Amino acid sequence: MRVEPFQVDISEETLEELERRLKHANWPDDFANEEWRYGTNAKYLRELVDYWIEGYDWREQEREINAFDHYRVDIEEMPIHFIREPGRGPDPMPLILSHGWPWTFWDLHKIIRPLADPASFGGDADDAFEVIVPSLPGFGFSTPLLQPGINFWRTADLWHSLMTEILGFDRFGAQGGDWGALVTAQLGHKYADSLFGIHLTNLIPLTLFNHQRPWDITAGAMVSTELPSDEQEAQLARQRRIASHVAVQVLDPQTLAYGLHDSPVGLLAWLVERRFTWGDCNGDVESRFSKDHLLTTAMLYWLTNSFVTSARYYAEAAHNPWRPSHDRRPVVEVPAGVTYLGGDVGRGVIPAVRESFDIRYENSHPTGGHFAPAEEPDVVIDDIRATFRPLR
């Protein structure tokens, strides 16, 4: 398993073909949808696509991405891409950061250097980390993925191999949100002896897809009508935010991929709707994500042909349910820190889920949504440092 330097270098022909498709998009009618009630609003999407054609500079984004040191390695015949940022301090702790969907590794770029070199960003050099940021298998430059069965718990096996066998760390820390939270929790469950601890921006049970209706994130549970009306609506709103993409990407990811693999406008609409709905945006997606960031996210899916395998990540979690490696309690034995952001699910975590973790550190913040490192990087940096400081 040879690690090789990697640089992002997209051909002009690929960029020209993208521009051609954008200019010849076949737009559907959209009406009575000013508040995105029916999905992505066409007026905003057209504005974003116009900027994609006339104002967005991929080469500038490519230079920013390549300012980090990138590598690729084959693990179990799968290409894995990762950034490695050396720690600058007396004893940097190895730390692997895992993203989610529809994130990319680039959603973490704001926190990489402050974690690796805290003294240069007003912090304490004793808090330094050796930062590893991979792309999940089948996402971005961890492609092509041509093996079935690769999901969050299989990814944890790959990450353990990457950190211990390939990079040579005896022990390491792990952090993640969304899918990355499940990958990280599985590392803390199966490989506790190899970890110092974990930090999560979502507290998610490893059994999330282990039920009869894995396409239904509620497992068929209805919101109780005995709850106060505001709490009923809050729970229903949380379900509405995530129901559609989970159902489709568990049941029909390949069918969806034919459209989104072929149409960059369709791909952008699918991705941007999640940013609008899951981010702490209050109706203005650009209050949290710039046009450049939204389009770079879409580019990292489009240029790597990775939407189909990223969507299948859901189906593979349902087709290959999680199985425990031990029956000890808590399920995730390593010390854990958790950050709750008010624009995401906050502290509304089922008690049984909390009991599955050995939580040593918790912190709640009033703002920020589901894409924590992109929306509230300073908060995430501070909470990661606080989680691992007593574990060094």
Secondary structure, 3 states (H helix, E strand, C coil): CCCEEECCCCCHHHHHHHHHHHHCCCCCCCCCCCCCCCCCCHHHHHHHHHHHHHCCCHHHHHHHHHCCCEEEEEECCEEEEEEEECCCCCCCEEEEEECCCCCCHHHHHHHHHHHHCHHHHCCCHHHCEEEEEECCCCCCCCCCCCCCCCCHHHHHHHHHHHHHHHCCCCCEEEEECCHHHHHHHHHHHHCHHHEEEEEECCCCCCCCCCCCCCCCCCCCCCCCCCCCHHHHHHHHHHHHHHHHHHHHHHHCHHHHHHHHHHCHHHHHHHHHHHHHHHCCCCCCHHHCCCHHHHHHHHHHHHCCCCHHHHHHHHHHHHHCCCCCCCCCCCCEEEEEEEEEECCCCCCCCCHHHHCCEEEEEEEEECCCCCCHHHHCHHHHHHHHHHHHHHHC
